[in-house]
Amino acid sequence: TYLSKTEKTTAKSKIDKAVSSGKTGIDKASTTSGVTTAQTTAQKTIDKVVSDSKALNSKNKASQESAALAKAKTAAKTKLSDQAVAKKTIDSLTYLSKTEKTTAKSKIDKAVSSGKTGIDKASTTSGVTKAQNTAQKTINKVVSDSKTLNSKNKVAKEKAALNKAKTDAKKKISNQTKVLKEINGLKKLSAKEKNAVKVKIDKAMIRGK
């Protein structure tokens, strides 16, 4: 399978030549032992051509597989190195802190580096694919975990904002000193009327809280 058309033609030409040479030797032989010798010599030459062709086939196979492996390694490392989309996704997560984004991208770089090492060590194309896929799975998990953290941070931030808004609002309605002072300053209201207004304000504050 791994011999070129030229290599096959050359080998068959050598066999034809050995056959022709053997026949000539047989024709020239004057004894049966001479015939046997001519035949044996030709067959040995033919067997060597076949043996040499098998050896060359194996050599070519190894060479082609080595070239295919090198090509697969280069392609895998190139693909693994291109993590622009993954990093862009990390950067787009609004609720991640700068540190969290940096950590995530650092994990991606580490996975790429580890993947390349695995690819370089692989002795087969399937080993290359396995190393590439393992690294990519790690990268995908980093992106997935970052999205989860982003959602978690969003909920926490929104909850904190809501709690702050509630606290600020309650502080604002609790601070009614100015209103009470104005009520106390209304000279045409009786003490009883002033107290009634204050009670209404207190009730409104309780409902607001």
C-alpha positions in Angstrom: 0.0 0.0 0.0 2.8 2.4 0.9 4.9 1.9 -2.3 4.6 4.5 -5.0 3.7 3.6 -8.5 7.3 4.1 -9.6 8.7 1.9 -6.7 6.3 -0.9 -7.6 7.2 -0.6 -11.3 10.9 -0.7 -10.5 10.5 -3.8 -8.2 8.5 -5.7 -10.9 11.1 -4.7 -13.5 13.8 -6.2 -11.3 11.8 -9.4 -10.9 11.3 -9.6 -14.7 15.0 -9.1 -15.2 15.8 -11.9 -12.6 13.4 -14.2 -14.4 15.0 -13.4 -17.7 18.5 -13.8 -16.3 17.5 -17.1 -14.6 16.1 -18.5 -17.9 19.3 -17.6 -19.7 21.3 -19.4 -17.0 19.0 -22.4 -17.2 19.4 -22.5 -21.0 23.2 -22.4 -20.7 23.4 -25.1 -18.0 24.9 -28.3 -19.1 23.9 -30.3 -16.1 20.8 -30.7 -13.9 22.8 -29.2 -11.0 23.6 -26.2 -13.2 19.9 -25.8 -13.9 19.1 -25.9 -10.2 21.8 -23.4 -9.5 20.6 -21.0 -12.1 17.0 -21.4 -10.9 18.0 -21.0 -7.2 20.1 -17.9 -8.0 17.2 -16.2 -9.9 14.7 -17.1 -7.1 17.0 -15.6 -4.5 17.2 -12.4 -6.5 13.4 -12.3 -6.8 12.9 -13.1 -3.1 15.3 -10.2 -2.2 13.3 -7.8 -4.4 10.1 -8.8 -2.6 11.8 -8.6 0.8 13.4 -5.2 0.0 10.0 -3.9 -1.3 8.3 -5.0 2.0 11.0 -3.2 3.9 10.6 -0.1 1.8 6.8 -0.3 2.2 7.2 -0.3 6.0 9.7 2.6 5.8 7.2 4.6 3.7 4.4 3.7 6.0 6.3 5.0 9.0 7.3 8.1 7.1 3.7 8.9 6.0 2.3 8.2 9.5 5.0 10.5 11.0 4.1 13.2 8.5 0.4 12.8 9.3 1.1 12.9 13.0 3.1 16.0 12.7 0.4 17.6 10.6 -2.3 16.6 13.1 -0.2 18.0 16.0 0.2 21.4 14.2 -3.5 21.6 13.4 -4.5 20.6 16.9 -2.2 23.2 18.6 -3.3 25.9 16.2 -7.0 25.2 16.9 -6.4 25.0 20.7 -4.4 28.2 20.7 -7.3 30.2 19.2 -9.4 30.8 22.4 -10.4 34.4 21.4 -14.1 33.5 21.6 -13.8 31.9 25.0 -11.9 34.9 26.4 -14.3 37.3 24.7 -17.2 35.5 26.4 -15.4 35.9 29.8 -14.9 39.6 29.2 -18.6 40.1 28.3 -19.7 38.8 31.7 -20.8 42.1 33.3 -21.0 40.8 36.8 -17.6 39.3 37.1 -14.9 41.3 38.8 -11.6 42.2 37.0 -9.9 39.6 39.2 -12.4 36.9 38.4 -12.1 37.6 34.7 -8.3 37.5 35.0 -8.4 34.2 36.9 -10.7 32.6 34.4 -8.5 33.6 31.4 -5.5 32.4 33.2 -7.1 29.0 33.6 -7.8 29.0 29.9 -4.2 29.8 29.1 -3.1 27.0 31.5 -5.4 24.5 29.8 -4.0 25.5 26.4 -0.5 25.0 27.6 -1.2 21.7 29.2 -3.1 20.6 26.0 -0.1 21.5 23.8 2.2 19.5 26.0 -0.2 16.5 25.7 -0.4 16.9 22.0 3.4 17.0 21.6 3.8 13.8 23.7 1.2 11.9 21.7 2.5 9.1 19.5 -0.7 8.6 17.5 -3.3 10.9 15.8 -5.9 9.5 18.2 -3.7 10.5 21.1 -3.4 14.0 19.6 -7.2 14.2 19.3 -7.6 13.0 22.9 -5.2 15.6 24.3 -6.9 18.4 22.3 -10.4 17.3 23.4 -9.4 17.1 27.1 -8.0 20.6 27.0 -11.0 21.9 25.2 -13.3 20.3 27.8 -11.4 22.1 30.5 -11.7 25.4 28.7 -15.4 24.9 28.1 -15.9 24.2 31.9 -14.0 27.4 32.8 -16.4 29.4 30.5 -19.4 27.5 32.0 -18.3 28.1 35.6 -17.7 31.8 34.8 -21.2 32.2 33.5 -22.6 30.5 36.6 -20.5 32.8 38.8 -21.7 35.8 36.8 -25.3 34.9 37.4 -24.6 34.4 41.1 -22.9 37.7 41.3 -25.8 39.4 39.5 -28.3 38.0 42.0 -26.1 39.1 45.0 -25.5 42.6 43.6 -29.2 43.1 42.9 -30.1 41.8 46.3 -27.6 44.2 47.9 -29.0 47.1 45.9 -32.5 46.2 47.0 -31.5 46.0 50.6 -29.7 49.3 50.4 -32.7 50.9 48.8 -35.0 49.6 51.5 -32.6 50.8 54.3 -32.3 54.3 52.7 -36.0 54.6 52.2 -36.8 53.6 55.8 -34.2 56.0 57.1 -35.8 58.7 55.0 -39.3 58.2 56.2 -38.0 57.7 59.8 -36.4 61.1 59.8 -39.6 63.2 60.2 -38.1 65.8 62.6 -38.8 68.7 60.1 -42.4 67.6 59.6 -43.0 67.3 63.3 -41.4 70.8 63.9 -43.8 72.3 61.3 -46.8 70.7 63.0 -45.7 72.0 66.4 -45.4 75.4 64.7 -49.0 75.5 63.6 -50.4 77.8 66.3 -54.0 77.3 65.2 -54.0 73.6 66.0 -54.7 72.4 69.4 -52.4 70.0 71.2 -54.9 67.2 70.6 -55.1 68.0 66.9 -51.3 68.1 66.7 -51.0 64.7 68.4 -53.6 63.2 66.0 -51.6 64.3 63.1 -48.4 62.9 64.6 -50.2 59.6 65.2 -51.2 59.5 61.5 -47.6 60.2 60.5 -46.4 57.4 62.8 -48.8 55.0 61.2 -47.8 56.0 57.7 -44.1 55.4 58.6 -44.9 51.9 60.0 -46.8 51.0 56.8 -43.9 52.4 54.7 -41.4 50.3 56.5 
